[in-house]
């Protein structure tokens, strides 16, 4: 009987603890209107570096720092990728790209509410968003609950 009471208490404590973590992450994320970051993107074994500015909802501006640089911009409806070396522009409806999820703060918050909190090592919390076409993992810092990557 004592074991059963202990088990119920442990399950209740863990579920409350996870709810508290979710609330802290959501509250921290709600405060963000825009942010900037540097990135390294690996495609076919080649690293591309750059920096981005995201402004919610659904706006992004990224500049790649290679000799053959690229520019990636979204106005909330269309994603434009400009290749400086070929001087070509590629246009995509934003809703057909995974960025449509990443740039939608309300969608991320709603998915955090429904998702299980996963701990990744000592530094990160993780939530998985599955939108039928894409699975996106979103990471938050364990110390300050800030968004750290996807």
PyMOL commands that set and color helices and strands:
alter all, ss='L'
color gray80, all
select helices_A, chain A and resi 2-30+94-96+99-102+105-114
alter helices_A, ss='H'
color red, helices_A
select strands_A, chain A and resi 34-43+46-55+59-64+70-74+78-83+88-93+118-120+124-130+135-141+147-149
alter strands_A, ss='S'
color yellow, strands_A
deselect
rebuild
show_as cartoon
